[in-house]
């Protein structure tokens, strides 16, 4: 693989050398981006990163990306994440199922599980279910409604809060301001009785702008005895009360239900990856997010943004939880199936963020200062290990009360400030600081009310960082940053998910920092590039160990493993093959490659084995492939866009002791895999288009994760070959 890396670097080096030597033939870069107070629209620009300033946010010197979802370049109908995020180097995707209900991504050694180490936002406000207690992202918008996906890597911690995984913001479309009323409808169907219906309306009348959509998705699932159904609703009504200010009321909702086929051990996966070990397991979350957004231009140089939103929802599951080798059959003593476990969470959180940005003169140059305050509070009710029914339907009724019944509360106060000093017309330096206060407490009962739980913690996190950016030419720049970050251990970390998991009761918060050094730009409309070297330090990293108890039974132990680091290279390149010869060509063939090498290892830590300790220094971080490469070839003209994408993801390990094989399937190697995907979009008569996709064209047999909890311990197989076709209209 090292030889392949050297050959790949040699092949791309001429592009970078020519990019450094070339003078700008065009000024299409971040300056082509049209900025407004609370949105960004890219107009005919090949730039793939965010502008230096958007609204009240500063992105100068940071590692950023922009994705504009396109049905001809990715499968939007069923939210195929490896194609939607295909142009972003280093994105590791956990493919839980093919229904696209959740985005499970991680980068640079972070956990992919429902993006719980990523600060996930929509239109600038958080959507993680419980930011500090249970930070999983159950809510995801329909990608047909997403105008832009904005991504900031580790340096996002100062402006957005604690995380190593960076920030992802889904910028939802707004109403068509040229019409009083417009409508968009897209209907698609495919393999395994898959059906997705997306319907949106929008427009503008006087000072009012509106946009709303409703979507419904159903299917049987790729594996036996699996099925899903989900609904999305979103509405945004915006009132432009003056030339300086606006007020918007938004409401988002998602609810879905999955019937899950359960996990497999290696023998079962090798025999038949589509088989189901469970026929009575269900997962059913519901998230509601009302939000109020106030924007006001205090002057030509100063902007104020205040956002308040509520997260209200629940997460329910009914499961028969046991190792994959334990069959879910009729208990001969009971003459029925065994009772299932019922788990329920209820979330109620409120957040207000106020941000102020101002531009000012420093000598003859304009510098930018931004600052903000955040208040967050949430109460999560966690009821787990209830004994449920012996039936096969979705049933939340109990026969024995919950073994875990807890109230989890968080109060968070944060303040930050960043200043982008324009030292010369080409050089800017952006130092910043953030101060976080987190107060948490927990009370209730655990283990069938035998033990009383009382947990309280007050944390104070000062964070510092700085960024630097040098505009080498009009279309290329060097950037670099260093920023502190942290990951507080959550309520979810201290509560075992099931009887196969054990948690160290003395967990500590993880503290560390993230650095980037890169060079990015474009050569005319022909070539785009972004080369980045990064280093991330994780102090007291929380992870999993595979251990044996006194009865020689395998269990998963969650603890502070030790210190760790992730260092590597991320490289994105895109070349226009036709425009290289004819820059006026309407048609084009584009070849992109997103490549990452991630050397993520433990630098300290040990595993107790009897009377001795086994060093974990040098072991791989859990769930972190060393190599990820995605290559796409697109053809596009005035009517057709079609893309063939190839994805390669290297092997990784499930636990910190890098277990190679475990007969239960709960831990072990996750082998490398290769996947091809194809997408097509054809537009005609201005208002209509047909689209289609084939996922996993060559029907590769693989999996991306082993798990100890929902939707059933063991290997979770990825979907084989599936397809969907659809028709859309926009009037």
Secondary structure, DSSP 8 states (H G I E B T S, - for coil): -HHHHHHHHHHHHHHHHHHHH---S---SGGGEEE-SS-EEE-S----S--SEETTEE-TTS-EEEE---TTTS-TTTT-HHHHTTTSTT-EE----TT-----EE-TT---GGGTTSEEEETTEE--SBTTTB--------GGGEEEEEEE-GGGHHHH-S-SS-EEEEEE----TT-S-EEEEEEEEETTTEEEEEEEEEEEETTEEEEEEEEEEEE--SSTT-EEEEEEEEEEEEE--SSSEEEEEEEEEEEEEEEE---B-HHHHHH-TT--S-SSEEEEEEEEEEEEEEEEESSSSEEEEEEEEEEEEEEEEEE--S-TTS---EETTTTEE---EEEEEEEEEEEEEEEEEEEEEETTEEEEEEEEEEEEEEEEEEEEEEE--SSSS-----SB--SEEEEEEEEEEEEEEEEEEE-SSSEEEEEEEEEEEEEEEEEEEETTTTEEEEEEEEEEEEEEEEEEEEEEETTEEEEEEEEEEEE---HHHHS-SSTTEEE-TT---EEEEEEEEEEEEEETTTEEEEEEEEEEEEEEEEEEEEEE-TTS-EEEEEEEEEEEEEEEEEEEEEEETTTTT-TT-S-EEEEEEEEEEEEEEESS-EEEETTEEEE-TT-B-TT--SEEEEEEEEEE-SSEEEEEEEEEE--EESSTT--SB-TTSSSBEE--EEEEEEEEEEEETTTEEEEEEEESTT----EEEEESSTT-SEEEE---SEEEEEEEEE-
